[in-house]
Amino acid sequence: MTPAEPTAPAGRADDLDAYAGGLEAECALLADILHLASAQHAACRGDDVGAMTAATREREAVAARLEVLEARLVPVRAAIASISGDADRDSRFLRISARHREAAALVGRVLTQDRATLALLDEQAARRRDVLHQLEAGEATLAAYRRAIPTGTPNAGLLNRLG
């Protein structure tokens, strides 16, 4: 801290430090989620259901840890919100603000990746519906041919008797 920075009372300083540490952990978890979102997209692109399932399960576990962390930060966030207007000159508060922007950017990147994955899944589902429709049309055509072609061929029986 420089001499011109206000000093927060000990409890608030502890809150700032605790919240800064919590945001650090939150950003690490969000980075993990972003990595897993990329893995989900790659698995989707490669049509690898097993890899998609594994990445999804791991992502759910990381998201659960993030949720627990967020719940722990709620009271600390409330305590920090009560800090006076001079707090924005405190270097810790400025670092917290920077971490908030970093966390928001990570969330934005995850959402962008998820939108791309959902679009890819929609494309794949549409292709599968088209293939299914083509198969159903082929089955209908084969069924019509089966009805049009007689099942017994008397000519073969004639050859067997004469041959």
Buried (B, 14 or more C-beta within 10 A) or exposed (E): EEEEBBEBEEEBBEBBBBBBEBBBBBBBBBBBBBBBBBBBBBBBEEEBEEBBEBBBEBBEEBBEBBEEBEEEBEEBBEBBEEBEEEBEEBEBBEBBEEBBEBBEEBBEBBEEBBEBBEEBBEEEEEEEEEEEEEEEEEEEEEEEEEEEEEEEEEEEEEEEEEE
